[in-house]
Amino acid sequence: MSRTSRNEAITLRRLRRHRQRELRRSQRTAGIDTRGHTTRPNRTSRYQSISEEQEGRSEAVLAYAQLIRQQLPILLEELSRIPDPRNPQLLQHALTTLMVYGILMFVLQTGSRRRSNEILSAPAMKETLQTLFPDLQSLPHHDTLYRLLVRIEPEGIAAAHLALVRRLIRDKKFADHLVDDCYLIGIDGTQKMVRRQLPAQGWLQRQVGAEGKKTAQYYVYVLEASLVLSNGVALPLMSEFLDYRLGDSEREKQDCELRAFSRLTKRLKKAFPHLRIMLLLDGLFACGPVIERCRSYGWHYMIVLQEGSLPYVWQEFRGLRKMMGAEGRLEQRWGDRHQLFETVNDIDYRWEDNQRKHATLHMIVCREDWQEVNEKGEEVTRTSKWAWICDLPFDSSRVHTRCNLAGRHRWTIEEGILTEKRRGYDYEHCYAYDWNAMRGYHCLMQLGHLLNVLASFLGSLLDLVKEYGMQGLLAWIRSTLSGLWLQWEQVKDRLSAPFHLRLLFPLPEAPTLTG
């Protein structure tokens, strides 16, 4: 690039930043909330002395430890029910000790098995962890945990996870973030890892490469379910692995997301038989069998409807919209976005060859626009379009909550998966090739992630999360545990005192009607 081109690029960058500031200023003057993203402050340490830093680190570690210690009895009660396949005469570590070790490995984001060995077995770290968590009777070698996970089914670990979520629901920790008095559960699939050689029988298979040079590739795919709050917070809930052996062998078809959806929803219904649930699903699940499953379980749903999916439903929607005129239209401003909603209720949808199965659907389309500065420094208007089908009829009082606080938050499960892949949980790392052990590590990872999400909304940790970010805070806590920062008299007094779990989830923003 020539010097002239470089100067032009720098000038354009400055112009773009200037126009962005002008746009934000004009939006604030007009009373428009731009909903900007928060960033970590660019400043030096908040602590002025070693004693002040020691007190701050101790407070953070104790808050974290109290949260985990409060949840441990629930987890240990479920984990203790897992049959221990080992010889009792040769045991050095209790099964629950190994499980707590595995959970802490992901809570503290120590990484791979070898790195966990190095970090958690260090003398200072070992002494601190055993003082904070008496259930951690001993610090095992990580291979001991691996050998146990090879021999046990991961469903026992998943049961402990569900028991913890059930307790939080029973304690009404999420009661302010329901939609239509329903708990939102988002479901989405993702690839976990890929290899060129087949490590275990459960891995799926596909052909990759140019025509005539195709080779086999083996991969693991997981269907994830998350509990989603109306403010966009997602908590890991349940995983269902696609298994090659569960495919249709007669038709030579592998396991697929729809088959896994059937297994996952069956487990969800068993775990929460009386819970009011609304599923948030992407366009893959806009089909008759999924709708029928939700109806049979008494669940509600908001399913993304893409252009080209269910063409008869789209045809009915467009035809009825022309006849309805202004009826079923709602215009509002939400943050910096101007939204126009159009609804059509009572669309008859039929499926199967003879159309013998049918359901009444209600459809809504949202068109929105907002102002933005493009790469050339010009202020432009961006537009987007969203469409959903729902089993509940729409009216003006339900549009915002169902679409903006429920349907749109389906993406938060993708954000949660991205967090597990890129922000310290090593979702794509193969902790074990053994099918049982791999799924066991996955369940432990989800438990660790759940505890960290809860910790991020503890009142005593909110300022630190804003300052360091969640991954930075965990690194800071890890360095505190591995050093000599804690004052043991203070630790013992705090841990013996009662602890009340108070989660400060932010409330979602309300819209402003414009038409």
C-alpha positions in Angstrom: 0.0 0.0 0.0 1.4 3.4 -1.0 1.9 6.3 1.5 -1.0 8.2 -0.1 -3.4 5.2 0.3 -2.3 4.8 4.0 -3.0 8.4 4.7 -6.4 8.1 3.1 -7.2 5.1 5.2 -6.3 6.9 8.4 -8.3 10.0 7.3 -11.3 7.7 6.6 -11.0 6.0 10.0 -11.0 9.4 11.7 -14.0 10.6 9.7 -15.9 7.4 10.6 -15.3 7.8 14.3 -16.3 11.5 14.1 -19.6 10.6 12.3 -20.3 7.8 14.9 -19.9 10.3 17.7 -22.2 12.7 16.0 -24.8 10.0 15.4 -24.8 8.9 19.0 -25.0 12.5 20.2 -28.1 13.2 17.9 -29.7 10.0 19.1 -29.3 10.9 22.7 -30.7 14.4 22.0 -33.8 12.7 20.5 -34.2 10.5 23.5 -33.1 7.3 21.7 -31.2 4.7 23.8 -28.3 3.4 21.6 -27.8 0.3 23.8 -24.1 0.5 23.4 -21.8 -2.4 24.4 -20.0 -2.1 27.7 -16.2 -2.4 27.6 -13.6 -2.9 30.2 -12.3 0.4 31.7 -8.8 1.4 30.5 -7.2 2.4 33.8 -4.6 1.3 36.3 -5.3 -0.9 39.2 -8.0 0.2 41.6 -5.9 -0.8 44.6 -3.4 1.6 46.2 -1.6 -0.8 48.6 -0.9 -4.4 49.1 -3.2 -4.7 52.0 -6.0 -3.1 50.0 -5.5 -5.6 47.1 -5.3 -8.5 49.6 -8.7 -7.5 51.1 -10.2 -7.1 47.6 -8.9 -10.5 46.4 -10.1 -12.2 49.6 -13.6 -10.7 49.2 -13.9 -12.0 45.7 -12.6 -15.5 46.5 -14.9 -15.8 49.5 -18.0 -14.7 47.5 -17.2 -17.3 44.9 -16.5 -20.0 47.4 -19.7 -19.2 49.3 -21.8 -19.5 46.1 -20.2 -22.9 45.2 -20.4 -24.2 48.8 -24.1 -23.4 48.9 -24.8 -25.4 45.8 -22.4 -28.3 46.6 -24.9 -30.2 48.9 -27.4 -30.4 46.1 -24.8 -31.6 43.6 -23.1 -34.1 45.9 -26.5 -35.6 46.8 -27.1 -36.4 43.2 -23.5 -37.3 42.4 -23.3 -39.8 45.3 -26.1 -41.8 43.6 -23.8 -42.7 40.7 -22.7 -46.3 41.1 -19.0 -46.5 41.7 -17.5 -49.3 39.5 -14.1 -49.3 41.2 -12.8 -51.8 43.6 -13.6 -50.3 47.1 -10.5 -51.9 48.6 -8.2 -50.0 46.3 -9.9 -46.6 46.5 -7.8 -43.5 47.3 -10.3 -40.8 46.3 -14.1 -40.9 46.8 -16.3 -40.5 43.7 -17.7 -37.2 44.9 -14.2 -35.9 45.5 -13.3 -36.6 41.9 -16.5 -35.0 40.7 -15.8 -31.8 42.7 -12.3 -31.8 41.3 -13.7 -32.0 37.8 -16.2 -29.2 38.4 -13.5 -26.9 39.8 -11.3 -27.6 36.9 -13.9 -25.9 34.6 -15.0 -23.3 37.1 -11.4 -22.1 37.3 -10.8 -22.7 33.5 -7.6 -24.5 34.0 -7.6 -25.9 30.5 -6.4 -29.4 29.4 -5.9 -32.4 31.7 -2.1 -31.8 31.9 -2.5 -28.1 32.6 -5.1 -28.9 35.3 -2.6 -31.3 36.9 0.0 -28.6 37.0 -2.2 -25.8 38.3 -4.4 -27.6 40.8 -1.7 -29.8 42.4 0.6 -26.8 43.2 1.0 -26.7 47.1 -0.5 -23.3 47.6 -3.5 -24.0 45.3 -4.0 -27.4 46.9 -4.1 -26.1 50.4 -6.4 -23.2 49.6 -8.9 -25.4 47.7 -9.0 -28.0 50.5 -9.7 -25.2 53.0 -12.4 -23.6 51.0 -14.0 -26.9 49.9 -13.7 -29.6 52.7 -15.5 -32.0 50.3 -12.3 -32.0 48.3 -10.7 -34.5 50.6 -7.7 -35.0 48.4 -6.3 -33.7 45.1 -6.1 -36.6 42.7 -4.0 -37.0 39.5 -6.2 -36.1 36.6 -5.9 -39.5 35.0 -7.8 -40.9 38.0 -10.8 -38.7 37.1 -10.4 -39.9 33.4 -10.4 -43.5 34.4 -13.6 -43.0 36.4 -15.4 -41.1 33.6 -14.6 -44.0 31.2 -16.5 -46.4 33.4 -19.6 -44.4 34.4 -22.5 -43.0 32.4 -22.6 -39.2 32.2 -26.3 -39.1 32.9 -25.5 -39.1 36.6 -23.6 -35.8 36.2 -26.3 -34.4 34.1 -28.9 -35.3 36.8 -26.9 -33.2 39.3 -26.9 -30.3 36.9 -30.7 -30.5 36.6 -31.2 -30.8 40.3 -29.3 -27.5 40.8 -31.5 -25.8 38.1 -34.6 -27.2 39.7 -33.6 -25.7 43.1 -33.0 -22.3 41.5 -36.4 -22.4 39.8 -38.1 -23.6 43.0 -36.5 -20.6 44.9 -37.9 -18.3 42.2 -34.5 -16.9 41.2 -35.7 -16.3 37.6 -39.3 -15.4 38.4 -38.9 -11.8 37.1 -37.7 -12.9 33.7 -40.5 -15.1 32.4 -42.5 -14.5 29.2 -46.2 -15.3 29.4 -45.5 -17.0 32.7 -43.3 -19.5 30.8 -39.6 -20.4 31.2 -37.8 -19.9 28.0 -35.6 -22.8 26.7 -33.5 -22.3 23.6 -32.3 -25.3 21.6 -29.5 -25.3 19.0 -26.9 -27.6 17.6 -23.2 -27.2 17.2 -20.1 -29.2 16.2 -17.9 -30.1 19.1 -14.8 -31.5 17.4 -13.6 -33.1 14.1 -10.9 -35.7 13.3 -9.5 -37.5 10.3 -9.5 -41.0 11.9 -12.4 -42.6 13.7 -11.7 -42.4 17.5 -15.0 -44.1 18.8 -18.1 -45.7 17.4 -20.4 -42.8 18.3 -18.7 -40.2 16.0 -20.6 -39.1 12.9 -19.1 -39.3 9.4 -19.1 -37.2 6.3 -17.2 -36.9 3.0 -15.1 -33.8 2.4 -12.9 -32.6 -0.4 -13.2 -32.1 -4.2 -15.1 -34.5 -6.4 -13.0 -37.6 -7.0 -10.7 -36.9 -4.1 -13.2 -37.1 -1.2 -12.0 -38.5 2.1 -13.9 -39.5 5.3 -14.1 -37.0 8.1 -15.4 -37.9 11.6 -17.0 -35.3 13.9 -19.0 -34.9 17.1 -22.2 -32.9 17.1 -24.2 -31.8 20.1 -27.7 -30.5 20.5 -27.6 -27.9 23.4 -30.5 -26.6 25.5 -30.2 -23.5 27.6 -32.5 -21.8 30.0 -33.0 -18.2 28.6 -34.1 -15.2 30.6 -36.0 -12.3 29.2 -33.0 -10.0 29.5 -30.9 -12.3 27.3 -28.9 -14.3 29.9 -28.6 -18.0 29.0 -27.8 -20.7 31.5 -26.6 -24.2 30.3 -29.3 -26.8 30.9 -28.9 -30.0 28.9 -26.9 -31.6 26.1 -27.8 -34.4 23.7 -25.0 -36.0 21.7 -25.8 -37.2 18.1 -24.7 -40.8 18.0 -23.9 -42.7 14.8 -25.3 -45.9 16.3 -28.7 -44.2 16.8 -29.3 -43.5 13.1 -31.6 -45.4 10.8 -29.5 -48.4 9.7 -32.1 -49.7 7.3 -32.1 -46.5 5.3 -28.3 -45.9 5.9 -29.0 -42.6 7.6 -27.0 -41.2 10.5 -28.4 -39.7 13.6 -29.7 -36.1 13.0 -30.8 -33.0 14.9 -34.5 -33.9 14.6 -33.9 -37.4 16.1 -31.7 -35.8 18.9 -34.5 -33.2 19.4 -36.9 -36.0 20.1 -34.6 -37.5 22.7 -33.7 -34.2 24.3 -37.3 -33.1 24.7 -38.2 -36.4 26.2 -35.5 -35.9 28.8 -36.7 -32.3 29.4 -40.3 -33.4 30.0 -39.1 -36.0 32.5 -36.9 -33.5 34.3 -39.5 -30.7 34.4 -42.9 -32.5 34.1 -45.0 -29.6 35.4 -43.0 -26.6 34.3 -44.6 -24.0 31.9 -42.1 -24.0 29.0 -41.8 -22.0 25.8 -39.2 -23.4 23.3 -37.1 -21.0 21.2 -36.1 -22.8 18.0 -34.4 -21.9 14.7 -35.8 -22.5 11.2 -34.6 -26.2 11.1 -37.4 -27.1 13.6 -40.2 -25.4 11.7 -42.0 -28.7 10.8 -45.0 -30.8 11.8 -43.3 -33.4 14.0 -41.7 -30.7 16.2 -45.0 -28.8 16.5 -46.8 -32.1 17.4 -44.2 -32.9 20.1 -44.6 -29.5 21.7 -48.4 -29.8 21.6 -48.3 -33.3 23.2 -46.1 -32.0 26.0 -48.2 -28.9 26.6 -45.3 -26.6 25.7 -45.5 -23.3 23.8 -43.0 -22.3 21.1 -41.6 -19.5 19.1 -40.0 -20.9 16.0 -38.0 -18.8 13.4 -39.7 -19.1 10.0 -37.3 -18.5 7.1 -38.3 -17.5 3.6 -39.0 -20.7 1.7 -39.9 -22.7 4.8 -43.6 -23.8 5.1 -44.5 -22.0 1.8 -48.3 -22.6 2.4 -48.0 -20.7 5.7 -46.2 -17.8 4.0 -48.8 -17.8 1.3 -51.7 -17.6 3.8 -49.9 -14.9 5.8 -49.4 -12.6 2.7 -53.0 -13.1 1.5 -54.6 -12.4 4.9 -52.3 -9.4 5.5 -53.7 -7.7 2.4 -57.2 -8.2 3.6 -56.6 -7.0 7.2 -55.2 -3.6 6.4 -54.2 -1.7 9.6 -55.5 -4.5 11.8 -52.8 -6.5 13.4 -50.1 -3.9 12.9 -47.9 -2.4 15.7 -45.2 0.2 15.3 -42.8 1.0 18.1 -39.3 2.1 18.9 -37.1 -0.2 20.9 -33.7 1.2 21.8 -32.3 2.7 18.6 -34.5 0.5 16.4 -37.8 1.4 14.7 -39.9 -1.7 14.5 -43.1 -2.6 12.5 -44.9 -5.8 13.4 -47.5 -7.5 11.3 -49.5 -10.4 12.7 -51.9 -13.0 11.3 -53.6 -15.4 13.7 -55.3 -18.8 13.1 -53.4 -20.1 10.0 -54.3 -23.8 9.4 -51.1 -25.8 8.8 -51.2 -29.5 7.7 -48.5 -32.1 7.1 -47.8 -35.7 6.2 -48.7 -37.1 2.8 -52.5 -37.2 3.2 -52.6 -33.9 5.2 -54.3 -35.8 8.0 -52.3 -33.9 10.8 -52.9 -30.3 11.3 -52.2 -27.4 13.8 -53.4 -23.8 14.1 -50.4 -21.5 13.9 -50.1 -17.7 14.6 -47.4 -15.9 12.6 -45.7 -12.5 13.1 -43.2 -10.6 10.9 -41.0 -7.8 12.2 -39.4 -5.3 10.0 -37.0 -2.9 11.6 -34.5 -0.2 10.7 -31.8 1.8 12.5 -29.1 4.3 11.7 -25.5 3.3 11.4 -22.2 4.7 10.0 -20.8 2.5 7.2 -17.1 1.8 6.3 -17.0 5.0 4.2 -18.1 7.2 7.0 -21.6 7.8 5.6 -24.7 7.6 7.8 -26.9 4.9 6.3 -30.2 3.1 7.2 -29.9 -0.6 7.9 -32.8 -2.9 7.8 -33.6 -6.5 8.9 -36.6 -8.8 8.9 -37.6 -11.4 11.4 -40.5 -14.0 11.2 -41.8 -16.5 13.8 -44.6 -18.9 14.2 -46.2 -19.5 17.6 -48.9 -21.6 19.1 -50.4 -18.7 21.0 -52.4 -15.9 19.2 -50.8 -12.4 19.1 -52.2 -9.2 20.3 -50.6 -5.8 20.8 -49.9 -6.5 24.5 -47.9 -9.7 23.7 -45.9 -8.6 20.6 -42.9 -7.0 22.4 -42.5 -9.7 25.1 -42.8 -12.6 22.7 -40.7 -11.3 19.9 -38.0 -9.1 21.5 -37.7 -10.7 24.9 -38.3 -14.3 23.8 -38.0 -15.1 20.0 -35.0 -12.8 19.4 -33.2 -14.2 22.5 -32.8 -17.6 20.7 -29.4 -16.2 19.6 -28.2 -16.2 23.3 -27.7 -19.9 23.2 -25.4 -19.4 20.3 -23.6 -16.8 22.3 -23.3 -19.3 25.2 -21.9 -21.9 22.9 -19.4 -19.3 21.6 -18.4 -18.6 25.2 -17.7 -22.2 25.9 -15.7 -22.5 22.7 -13.6 -19.3 22.8 -13.7 -17.9 26.4 -11.9 -20.4 28.6 -14.0 -23.6 28.7 -12.3 -25.3 25.7 -15.5 -26.7 24.4 -13.7 -28.0 21.3 -10.8 -29.6 23.2 -10.9 -33.4 23.2 -10.4 -34.2 26.8 -10.9 -37.9 26.0 -11.5 -40.0 22.8 -13.5 -42.5 24.9 -17.2 -41.9 24.2 -18.3 -42.1 27.8 -15.4 -40.0 29.2 -15.8 -37.3 26.5 -19.5 -36.9 27.4 -18.6 -36.9 31.1 -16.1 -34.0 30.7 -18.8 -32.2 28.7 -21.3 -32.5 31.5 -18.7 -31.2 34.0 -17.9 -28.3 31.7 -21.6 -27.3 31.6 -21.8 -27.5 35.4 -18.8 -25.2 35.7 -20.2 -22.8 33.2 -23.5 -22.7 35.0 -21.8 -21.8 38.3 -19.8 -19.1 36.6 -22.9 -17.5 35.1 -24.5 -17.4 38.5 -21.4 -15.9 40.0 -21.3 -13.2 37.3 -24.5 -11.8 38.7 -23.7 -11.9 42.4 -24.1 -8.4 43.9 -20.6 -8.6 45.5 -18.9 -9.5 42.2 -20.7 -7.2 39.7 -18.1 -4.4 39.8 -15.3 -6.9 39.4 -17.0 -8.5 36.4 -17.4 -5.1 34.7 -13.8 -4.3 35.4 -12.1 -7.5 34.4 -14.6 -9.3 32.3 -15.6 -12.8 33.3 -12.6 -14.6 31.9 -10.3 -12.0 33.3 -11.9 -12.3 36.8 -11.5 -16.0 36.8 -7.8 -15.6 35.9 -7.5 -13.1 38.8 -9.2 -15.5 41.2 -7.0 -18.4 40.0 -3.9 -16.3 40.7 -5.3 -15.4 44.2 -5.9 -19.1 45.0 -2.4 -20.1 43.9 -0.7 -17.3 45.9 -0.6 -16.4 49.6 -3.2 -13.6 49.5 -5.9 -15.1 51.8 -6.2 -14.4 55.6 -7.3 -17.6 57.1 -9.0 -16.2 60.2 -11.2 -14.0 57.9 -11.8 -17.0 55.6 -13.0 -19.3 58.5 -15.3 -16.6 59.9 -16.9 -15.8 56.5 -17.4 -19.5 55.6 -19.1 -20.3 58.9 -21.6 -17.4 58.4 -25.0 -17.9 56.6 -25.0 -17.1 52.9 -28.0 -15.8 50.9 -27.8 -16.2 47.1 -28.9 -12.8 45.7 -28.7 -12.6 41.9 -28.9 -9.1 40.3 -30.1 -9.9 36.8 -30.7 -6.6 34.8 -34.3 -6.0 33.6 -35.0 -5.8 29.9 -35.7 -2.4 28.3 -39.3 -1.4 27.7 -40.4 -0.1 24.2 -42.0 3.2 23.1 -45.1 3.0 20.9 -44.8 5.2 17.8 -47.9 4.2 15.9 
